[in-house]
Amino acid sequence: MKGKSPLHASEASGFYRLTSAQLDTYRTKGQLFLPGVADPAAAAEFRTAVRDAVDKYNTENRPMAERDEIGRAFLQTINLWELSKAVYPFVMCSRYAGIAAQLLETTAVRLYLDQAFFKEPGGGPTPWHRDNDYMLNLAPNRKVTMWMPLTDLTAEIGSLSFLSGSHLLPGSGFKQLIKQSLTVETYGPMTAGDATFHCGYTFHCAPPNPTPHTREAMTITYYPADASITDPGQHPDRLRHMHRYFPGLTPGDHAASLLNPIVYP
């Protein structure tokens, strides 16, 4: 991508072509850092839109000391595309979704959800987790999430950390083994508009925020457009996700509710 200027995100049409080396990195590590996914002007524009929406729709007002571990880790506001006309073009941007399609090795992708993660000053660490452990399983169960800071991140805050290769290991109860056998990778400072992409099975975490500034980041999760709904069983998070993010659908249905538009092509 050196020498190529990223298009303004609101144009939502500039294709960010991945190299074969980048695709191989993602297959091997389950995560990938990409510079300049959005240009600084786009990141600044959407930072204002996302921040305004979070201010309006996030309901967390307890002092930090009164929150649980997750509450101290971040302010989470979900599906801003439904709530804000200004955020809508960010989430529907085909440039971002086109990257997801390449990583998922498919021709078309749908939106699962978007999430704003604001880590306040003094916010605690985000614990190690895998997205697929609480998201609804699909068939095929392939998801990729873009994580993009909307402000420049200093080394004090830094990017997400990943257990590279953890997406290739079975089960979800092997965190200690994974930490002993796989490499923890992070990308340190990031510029607004840079992004990481990670597989739904890749363990990741985020450091605390020791600075006086809020770390403002936005995520979008994608999946192959031809996927179908699987049985969530009695798993409470997956049941909730099926009803909330795939309304009206049941196991076996094509995962294509009104909340799951095709965002690429």
LOFITI-572629 format. One record per residue (C-alpha): x, y, z; residue in three letters; chain. Coordinates in steps of 0.001 Angstrom, whole numbers, always signed. Each point is the difference from the previous one (the first is absolute). Example, Ala and Ser with C-alpha at 12.3 -4.5 7.8 and 13.67 -1.06 7.14 Angstrom:
! LOFITI-572629
+12300,-4500,+7800,ALA,A $
+1370,+3440,-660,SER,A $
This chain:
! LOFITI-572629
+0,+0,+0,MET,A $
+2994,+2342,+114,LYS,A $
-420,+2844,-2433,GLY,A $
-3779,-430,-216,LYS,A $
-2176,+2553,+1752,SER,A $
-3086,-1512,+1659,PRO,A $
-3278,+1447,-1204,LEU,A $
-2232,+1994,+2300,HIS,A $
-2162,-2550,+1841,ALA,A $
-3264,+1772,-836,SER,A $
+631,-786,-3678,GLU,A $
-329,-3646,+1063,ALA,A $
+1333,-1319,-3288,SER,A $
+3792,-37,-2,GLY,A $
+1233,-3588,-66,PHE,A $
+2875,-819,+2385,TYR,A $
+1661,-2962,-1668,ARG,A $
+1873,-2365,+2286,LEU,A $
+3243,-1614,-1047,THR,A $
+503,-3747,+5,SER,A $
+2402,+457,+2938,ALA,A $
-2671,+1828,+2007,GLN,A $
-2536,-2720,-731,LEU,A $
+2492,-2654,+1067,ASP,A $
+704,+1920,+3219,THR,A $
-3698,+61,+824,TYR,A $
-412,-3701,-719,ARG,A $
+2946,-836,+2251,THR,A $
-497,+2479,+2825,LYS,A $
-3763,+629,-37,GLY,A $
+622,+3742,+112,GLN,A $
+1470,+2728,-2193,LEU,A $
+1054,+3639,+366,PHE,A $
-717,+2320,-2934,LEU,A $
+1093,+3650,-199,PRO,A $
-2126,+2725,-1515,GLY,A $
-3263,-1873,-343,VAL,A $
-1696,+3383,+451,ALA,A $
+1804,+3269,-639,ASP,A $
+383,+2480,+2889,PRO,A $
-2802,+2239,-1282,ALA,A $
-2427,-2934,-100,ALA,A $
+1034,-1147,+3464,ALA,A $
-527,+3524,+1361,ALA,A $
-3419,+267,-1631,GLU,A $
-1199,-3303,+1358,PHE,A $
+1587,+602,+3386,ARG,A $
-2388,+2921,+463,THR,A $
-2976,-2054,-1169,ALA,A $
+822,-3011,+2178,VAL,A $
+821,+2106,+3054,ARG,A $
-3310,+1877,-309,ASP,A $
-1906,-3273,-295,ALA,A $
+1788,-1543,+2989,VAL,A $
-703,+3110,+2066,ASP,A $
-3677,-263,-921,LYS,A $
-619,-3735,+235,TYR,A $
+2434,-1453,+2544,ASN,A $
-1752,-345,+3356,THR,A $
+2966,-758,+2304,GLU,A $
+220,+2729,+2633,ASN,A $
+1352,-1846,+3053,ARG,A $
+3326,+1057,+1483,PRO,A $
+2852,-2227,-1164,MET,A $
+424,-1512,+3471,ALA,A $
-3582,-1314,-11,GLU,A $
+291,-1932,-3272,ARG,A $
+994,-3615,-626,ASP,A $
+3070,-1011,-2012,GLU,A $
-1671,+460,-3372,ILE,A $
-1605,+3270,+1043,GLY,A $
+3411,+1357,+976,ARG,A $
+1538,-1216,-3250,ALA,A $
-2097,+2013,-2463,PHE,A $
-3212,+1771,-885,LEU,A $
-1692,-2196,-2618,GLN,A $
-2665,+1347,-2348,THR,A $
-1385,-2402,-2594,ILE,A $
-1471,+390,-3496,ASN,A $
+452,+3733,-332,LEU,A $
-871,-364,-3679,TRP,A $
-3616,-492,+1065,GLU,A $
+52,+3099,+2209,LEU,A $
+2065,+2607,-1814,SER,A $
-221,+1181,-3595,LYS,A $
+3494,+1436,+404,ALA,A $
+1496,-3349,+1055,VAL,A $
-1915,-1977,-2652,TYR,A $
+2472,+614,-2882,PRO,A $
+2927,-1039,+2196,PHE,A $
-1561,-3386,+767,VAL,A $
-1199,-533,-3568,MET,A $
+3344,+923,-1556,CYS,A $
+778,-2511,-2750,SER,A $
+3712,+764,+304,ARG,A $
+125,-1600,+3461,TYR,A $
-2363,-2805,-972,ALA,A $
+2113,-729,-3065,GLY,A $
+2965,-691,+2256,ILE,A $
-2199,-2344,+2038,ALA,A $
-1085,-1832,-3160,ALA,A $
+3621,-600,-971,GLN,A $
+876,-1281,+3469,LEU,A $
-3074,-2245,+78,LEU,A $
+837,-1159,-3543,GLU,A $
-3530,+582,-1199,THR,A $
-1626,+2177,-2638,THR,A $
-2595,+1715,+2193,ALA,A $
-336,+872,+3690,VAL,A $
-2799,+1064,+2314,ARG,A $
-6,+2135,+3112,LEU,A $
-250,-1810,+3330,TYR,A $
+201,+3100,+2232,LEU,A $
+2039,+3084,+790,ASP,A $
+1283,+980,+3441,GLN,A $
+1604,+3130,+1392,ALA,A $
+2538,-725,+2735,PHE,A $
+987,+3091,+1968,PHE,A $
+2587,-617,+2709,LYS,A $
-219,+2889,+2442,GLU,A $
+2951,+1529,+1872,PRO,A $
+935,-2482,+2705,GLY,A $
-1923,-2769,-1762,GLY,A $
+1145,-3516,+784,GLY,A $
+1287,-2715,-2312,PRO,A $
-2292,-1924,-2310,THR,A $
+459,-3683,+934,PRO,A $
+1048,-2707,-2444,TRP,A $
-2980,-1271,-1976,HIS,A $
-1186,-1370,-3344,ARG,A $
-2952,+1650,-1744,ASP,A $
-1465,-3313,-1133,ASN,A $
-393,-1123,+3605,ASP,A $
-2951,+2369,+398,TYR,A $
-1083,+844,-3556,MET,A $
-2519,-2181,-1825,LEU,A $
+1561,-2901,-1866,ASN,A $
-665,+46,-3723,LEU,A $
+551,-2595,-2723,ALA,A $
+2673,+506,-1149,PRO,A $
+1074,+1561,+3310,ASN,A $
+2498,+2427,-1466,ARG,A $
+40,+3564,+1263,LYS,A $
+2515,+2814,-185,VAL,A $
-22,+3199,+2052,THR,A $
+1607,+3298,-920,MET,A $
+1288,+2040,+2987,TRP,A $
+796,+3616,-883,MET,A $
+1130,+2786,+2339,PRO,A $
-1640,+3332,-764,LEU,A $
+2807,+1918,+1704,THR,A $
+3747,-516,-75,ASP,A $
+1090,-2548,+2609,LEU,A $
+3209,+598,+1897,THR,A $
+2226,-2813,+1203,ALA,A $
-1524,+466,+3481,GLU,A $
-3347,-1260,-1278,ILE,A $
+971,-2001,-3056,GLY,A $
-1989,-2413,-2096,SER,A $
-1690,-3290,+734,LEU,A $
+2224,-2938,+887,SER,A $
-513,-3325,-1755,PHE,A $
+961,-3599,+672,LEU,A $
+1121,-688,-3519,SER,A $
-1058,-3402,-1305,GLY,A $
-2584,-560,+2745,SER,A $
-2741,-140,-2657,HIS,A $
+1455,-3333,-1138,LEU,A $
-320,-1703,+3401,LEU,A $
-3147,-1916,+1019,PRO,A $
-2151,+796,+3013,GLY,A $
-247,+3087,+2185,SER,A $
+1490,-1199,+3314,GLY,A $
+3678,+12,-886,PHE,A $
+987,+3577,+798,LYS,A $
+2943,-910,+2212,GLN,A $
+1304,-2498,-2546,LEU,A $
-429,+2539,-2767,ILE,A $
+1895,+2657,+1937,LYS,A $
+2868,-2418,+511,GLN,A $
+201,-1228,-3574,SER,A $
-949,+2945,-2228,LEU,A $
+1388,+3469,-565,THR,A $
-1759,+3072,+1378,VAL,A $
+123,+2730,-2639,GLU,A $
-1002,+3639,+195,THR,A $
+565,+2979,-2279,TYR,A $
+759,+2788,+2463,GLY,A $
-870,+3534,-1105,PRO,A $
-2588,+274,-2751,MET,A $
-1154,+2920,-2121,THR,A $
-3698,+804,-243,ALA,A $
-1261,-1946,-3020,GLY,A $
+2455,-2877,+345,ASP,A $
-1754,-3260,+812,ALA,A $
+456,-3554,+1156,THR,A $
-2136,-2885,-1212,PHE,A $
-429,-3182,+2028,HIS,A $
-1745,-3339,-341,CYS,A $
-2901,-862,+2307,GLY,A $
+2071,-2835,+1468,TYR,A $
+3102,+2092,+760,THR,A $
+629,+792,+3665,PHE,A $
+624,+3684,+586,HIS,A $
+51,+2577,+2774,CYS,A $
+646,+3710,+518,ALA,A $
+2186,+1847,+2509,PRO,A $
-1286,+2487,+2584,PRO,A $
-115,+3711,-729,ASN,A $
+2373,+1883,+2317,PRO,A $
-348,+3263,-1931,THR,A $
-2402,+2923,+596,PRO,A $
-1541,-540,-3443,HIS,A $
-2736,-2404,-1070,THR,A $
+1088,-2707,-2431,ARG,A $
-2686,+135,-2686,GLU,A $
-269,-3044,-2270,ALA,A $
-2615,-1452,-2303,MET,A $
-479,-3603,-1093,THR,A $
-1981,-1640,-2775,ILE,A $
-551,-3773,-261,THR,A $
-642,-1709,-3329,TYR,A $
-832,-3524,-1224,TYR,A $
-501,-1746,-3371,PRO,A $
-3253,+1024,-1639,ALA,A $
-1160,-3583,-564,ASP,A $
+278,-1068,+3676,ALA,A $
-2943,-1488,+1886,SER,A $
-1198,+36,+3615,ILE,A $
+971,-2883,+2299,THR,A $
-1718,-1161,+3177,ASP,A $
+1160,+2158,+2937,PRO,A $
-1132,-2651,+2488,GLY,A $
-366,+1428,+3497,GLN,A $
+3012,+2313,-291,HIS,A $
-1414,+3323,+1299,PRO,A $
+2262,+2308,-2022,ASP,A $
-581,-1874,-3244,ARG,A $
-3749,-94,+567,LEU,A $
+33,+3732,+630,ARG,A $
+2081,+632,-3110,HIS,A $
-2330,-2077,-2167,MET,A $
-3051,+1967,+1125,HIS,A $
+1694,+3407,+12,ARG,A $
+2247,-50,-3071,TYR,A $
-1868,-2542,-2163,PHE,A $
-3609,+898,+859,PRO,A $
-2672,-2369,-1243,GLY,A $
+2467,-2717,-982,LEU,A $
+302,-3498,+1426,THR,A $
+2597,-2800,-314,PRO,A $
+416,-1089,-3601,GLY,A $
-1076,+3339,-1459,ASP,A $
+2231,+2008,-2295,HIS,A $
+1741,+2567,+2255,ALA,A $
-1496,+2930,-1861,ALA,A $
-2362,+2076,+2126,SER,A $
-614,+3705,-548,LEU,A $
+2857,+643,+2448,LEU,A $
+2503,-1951,-2119,ASN,A $
+308,+1858,-3300,PRO,A $
+2600,-981,-2555,ILE,A $
+2747,+2619,+392,VAL,A $
+2326,-1374,-2661,TYR,A $
-221,+73,-2966,PRO,A $
